[in-house]
């Protein structure tokens, strides 16, 4: 698992090439910051702050930036390279350059205060016939939530091998291989266990309470039904409810009464796919991972997990503690140990993953390109339909309807894209409220790369203030 601080360009203006200075006058030469904001906490030493041009410069010039600190002192809290002249930073560029940059040096790591910020704003451009300021004309380094960005979570192409957890306010991602975990042990007040729906796991409660007495022969009658995508409405009972509410988990509540905790037959789903499909398709399911029998009971304020192969007359055991900083503690049968999966519960908002959903009347079914909101940490969202008076661009904080936020993690889900046309729907966007009360509007932009290969989601978001 790795954490990556994302830097993406929200910059889509397209300009035709020019050969002469006279032709330069026919269009604006635009200089824009790559990012609207940077998190002070993510800069332990130095951060390159870049600006991009709408086209390669056809002549030399200068970009002038005004530097405005708030509760921050130059030379004590931060420095810039090159050094500003008073409150202005002068950045020269040459013909052929596609952008300019400077370095922000953080002098207060670890931090002595969290009220400091530095605003940097483009105030003029010395360039032939320059006549416009467009795009991101300012950026801020602060401890405040991100003002927004464009992001491309790395789910891994058409096999979609990664689950990616994205935090909007800090612009950070956490990636984990989809089949690296099996069970999630809930850290909240309830005692419940979740299945890894991203690899199509399923579970059925058996009458037995003695795990060693269960054999493959004794459960064979159930094995065909305990699966995903059988188009049998009854198989919805074998998965965690896709709305994300912990009360809907397939295994029910772990009882405080030891004798009430039954053995479960568990379909371990599939490994991550490894084949290469035709462009526009996916190959998310690899080889079947087989079966396990498990039994979970309470151990103090945690859990005791018993597990074994179906025909084994003995079992392995693990004690798993709750960690209130996380939604779940995750366990892997591959390593027979606790593994890291999600970030801390208040440090992610969106999850990009393969997902087990329900088709009404047809039971459980697997979806690719799925987007979840972290409902267990209180992240809620709702969909806004574009109309003659409402658009992503003009939607403002005053228009947010608090009553529209839903108790469902599938608000974005898979309904944001059309797999037949290979494009994202532009007639909708989403409003999300994070655990800190920040409100973001989110627009999905696509899920194919330039070669038409699926598994490359892209979205943009903006903080509404």
N, C-alpha and C positions, 0 to 999 in steps of 0.2 A: 504494500500500500504506500502510496506517496501523496504528498500534499504539494500542490502546485499553485503558486500565485499567478493568476491569469492577467495577461495584458493583451487586450484586443482593440482593434480600431473600429470605432463607429463612424465610418466615413465613406459615403457612397456616391459622391459627386463624380460624374464622368465628363471629361473634357477632351476634345479633339486635339491632335498635335498641331503645332504651329512652327513656322520656319523663320518668320521675320518679326521684328519688333512691332511693326504696324499691326500684324495679326494678333499680337499679344493684347492689344488694346480692345479687341473684340470680345474678350472673356475675362472673368476675374481670376486672379491668381490667389488661391485660397491656402492659408496656413492654419492648421488646426492641431490642438493637442490630441495625442492618441487616447488619453484617458481623462475623464472629468475629475477624478479624485484618486488619492492614494491614502492608504491607512498607515498612519505614523507607526503603529505597532508592528507592521510587517517590514519596516525598514530598520534592520539592526545596524547597518553601517551606511551604505551608499545606495542610491536609487537613480538610475538614468531616467530622465523625463524627456520624452521625445515629442516632436511635432512633425507632421507630415504635410507634404505639398500636394495640391490637386494634380500637378504634373511636374516632371523634372524642370527645374529652373532653366530658363533660356538666357539669363543674365545674372550677374552677381547682385547681391543685395544684403539687407540687414533686417532682422526681426527684433523689435524692441518690446521688452516685457517689463511690466510694473510688478514689483515684489512687495506684498503687503503682509507683514507678520501680525498675528494677534496673540498676545501673551507669550510671544516667542522672541528671543533676542538673537540677532545675527552674531555669529562668533561664539555664542554660548550654547544655544539650542540647536542651531543649524548653520550650515555654510552652503554656498553654491559655487560651482566651478563651471565656467569662469566666474570671477568675482564681480558682483554688480557695481555699477557706478552710482553710488547713492542708493536710490530705490529702483533703479532701472538696470536691467540685464540686456546687454547688446550681443546678439548672436549673428555673425556674418555667415553668408553662404555663397557658393560659387555656381556658375552655370553648370548644369548637369546634376546638381544635388537634388535628392528627392525628399529631403527633410533636414531638420536641425535638432540638436539635443543639448542638454546640459545635465550636470550631476547635482543631485540633492544629497548632502551629507548630514546624517542624523548624529548629533553630538550628545543626545540625552538617552541613550540606551544602556542599561534599563532606565525606565522613565521616572522622572521626579514629579511629574504633573500630567494631567490629561486634558488641560484646557487650551493647549497650544495648537495653533494652525498657521499655515503659510499659504496665502493665495497668490497665484502667478497668472497675470492676465496679459494677453497680447494687446498692445495699445497702438502699434503702427508697424508698417512694413515698408521698407525702402526698396522699391522694385519698380521697373518701368511700367507705367500705366496701371499700377495696382489701384484697385478701387473698391475692395470689398473685404469685410470680415464675416466669415461663415464658419459653420462647424463648431467644435469645442474651442472657444476663444479664451477659456480660463480653465485652470486646474487648481485643486486644493490638496495640500497635505495636512491631514488632521486626524483626530481620533473619532471623528463622526462617521456615521454610516456612509457607505459608498453612494455617490450620486447616480450611479448607473454605469452600464457597460454593455458591450456585445460579447457574447461568450460562445465557445464551441466545445462543449464537454466531450472528452475523449472516451466514448463508449466502446470503441474498438472496431469500427467498420461493420460489415455484414454479419459477423459472428457475434457482435455486441458482447464481448467477453467481460467488459467492465461494468460494474455499478459505480455511478459517479454521484457524489453528494456535493451539492453546490451551496455556498453561503453567499447570499446577495450583498449583505452589508460589508463584508470584508473581501469579496471577490475571490474566495478561495475554494478549491475543490479537493475532495478526497476520492481516490480511485481504489477499488478493490475487485479482485477477480471473482466472478459470479459464483463459481462452484467451490470457493475456498471456505465456505461455512455451511452449516446445516440447520442448526437450531438457534433461536434467539430467546434468551431467558429474561423476561420483563423485569425492569428495575423499579417500576412504580409500586403503588400500594397493593395491587392485585398480584396473585401468583399465577402467571400464565406463560405459555411457551409458544413461540411462533415458528412457522416453517419457512424455508427459503423458497418463496414462490418464483424467484427469478430462474430457478432450474426445474420448475414444475414438480415440486414435492407435494405429497398428499399423505394423509394419515387417517386411520380408522380405529376407533375404540373397540377393544375386544372385551369379552366377558371375563377373561383371565386377570388375576392379580399377581400370579406367580410367573415371572418372566421366563424362568428356566423351563417351565412346562409347555411353553408355546413352541410348536414346530411348524415347518413349512406345510406339512400335510394338514395341520389344523387350521391354517389360514388360506389355503389354496383357493377355496371357494370365493374369497373376497378380492383376490389379486387383480382380476380383470377390471373390476369396478373402481378400485382405488387408484385412479389415474386421471390425468388431465387430458381434455380434448376428446372425450368419448361420446360427446353429444347426448349424454344422458343427464337430465336435469338433477338427478339424485346425487351426482358426484360433487355438487356444490357443497355438500356437507363435509367433504374430505379436505377442504382447503380453508385457510384463514380468510375471513370475509374481506373482499378487496377494498371496502370502504376505509380500512385501516383502524377501525375501532378495536381496541384490544379485547373487548368482550365478545368479539366474533371469531376468536381463534378456534381452529379445528379441534384442538385438544381440550378445550374447556378449562375450567379453573383447577389448579392443583389444590387438592383438599388438605386441610389440616389434620384430617383423620386418615391415618396411614392406609387402612384397609379399603378406603374408598378410591384410591388411585389405581387405575387399571393400566394394563399393558396396551400399547398402541402398535399396530402394524403400520410401518412407514415406508412409502415409496420414495426412494431417494432422488427420483427424477433423472436428469441427464447431465452429462458433462457439457462444457461449452463446445459448441460446434467448431469444427476445424476445416470444413470444406469451403470452397469458394463458389458462391452462387453466381448466376448471371447478374449483371448490373441492375439495380433496382429491387433485387430480392434479398432475403436474409437466410442464414443457415445457423440458427442460434442453438439448436439441440444437437448434441453429439451422441455419444454412446450411453445406453442406460446404466445407471449407477447401482442398480440393484435394490435390495431391501434391508431393513433393520427392524428389530423389535425393540421397543423402548418402554421404560416406565419412569415416571417422574414423581417425586414426592418432595415434601418440604424438609429442609435441614436448617433449623434456626430461622433466620430471616432470609435464607437463600434456598437453594434447590439441591436435591440429590438425583442424579441421572443414572439409571441403569440401562445398558444397551448391549446388544449382541446380534450375531448372525442368526437367521431364522432357526437353523437346526442345532445351534449351540445349546448345551445343557448347563453352561456357566455364562456369566455375564461380566462385563467391565462396569466400573462405577466411577463417577466424577461428582465432586461437590462444587457447586457454582454459586458464588456470592452475587448479590445485587450490588450495583454501583449506581447511586442516584444521579451521578453526573451524565449518565448515558441512558438512552431508551432501553437498551438491551445489553446483556453480556452474551457474546456469541460463542458457539461451540462447533468444532469441526470433527467429524468422524475420520477425516483424512489424517489428521494429526493427533486425534484423541486428546485435544486440549482446547482451552479458550483461545480465541483469535480476535484480532482487531478488525472491525468492519466499519461501522458508522463513526463519525466524529461525535464529540460530546453533543448532547441533545439540543442545546441552544446554539450550536455552531454550524447548523446546516438548515436550509430551507427547502431545497428541491432535490429530488433523487431521480436520476436518469437510469433506466433499467429495463430489462425484459421483465414481464409481469404476468401473473396469473389473475385473470379477471373472470367475470361471470357474464355469459350471454343468457339473457332471460329465456327460460324454456329449454335451454340446451346445456346448462351446467357450466363447468369451469372450462376456460379456454386461454391459451397462451397468446400474449401480445408482445410485439417488439416496439421500440421507439417510445416507451411509456415514460411519462413524467409524473412524479408524485410530489405532493407537498407534505412536510413533516408534521402531520396532524397530532402525533403523540407529544410533541413539544409545543403545541398550540398554534402552529402555522396554518392559517386558514386562507382560502382563496375563493374567488367566484369569477365567472365568465361574463364578459361584456360584449354584446353584439354591436358591431359597427352599424351606424345608421346615418341618416342625413345630418343629424346634429351631434353625433358622437363619433369620435375617431381616437385612435391611439395617441396621435399628436396633440389633440386639444383636451384630452381627458385630464381633469385636475383633482386635487385632493378633496375639494369641496363637493365633488360629485360622487365620492365613495359612499356606498350604502352599507353601513355596518350590519344591517339585518340580512344582507345577501350572502355573507360568509357562511360556508357550509361545513358540516361535520363529515367531511369525506376527503380522502387523500387523492382522489382521481379527478379533481376539477380540470386539470390540464389533460392528464391521462394520455389517450391515443387519439382523441378527437380533434387534435390540432393539425393533423396531416392527412392528405389524400394519397394513399399508396398507389392509386391507379394513375394519377397525373404526376406523382413524384414531387408534390409541392405542398407547402404549408398553406392553410386557409388564412386569407387576409381579411375575412369578414368577422374576425373575433380577436379579442385579446383578454388578458386576465389581470385581476387585481389580487395582490397578496399582502397579508399582514404578518410580519415576522414576530418572534417572541419579544422583541424590544418595542413593539408598537410602530415600527416603520411601515409605511405603505408604499408598495412598488407596483407599477404597471409593467406587464410582461407581454412581449409579442414574440411568438415563435416564427422563425424565418425560413427554416428548411431542414432537411435531413439527408440530402444527397450531396456528395462532393462534386467537383467539376467534371468528373468522369461518369457521373450518374450512379456511383456506388452508394449504397444505403449504409446507414450507421454513422452519419456525421451531423448530428443535430446542431442547430445554431439558433440562438435567441438573443433578444435585446431586452433590457429593462431600465427603468428610470425611477428614482426616488421622487415621490410626490411630496412637496413641502408646502 
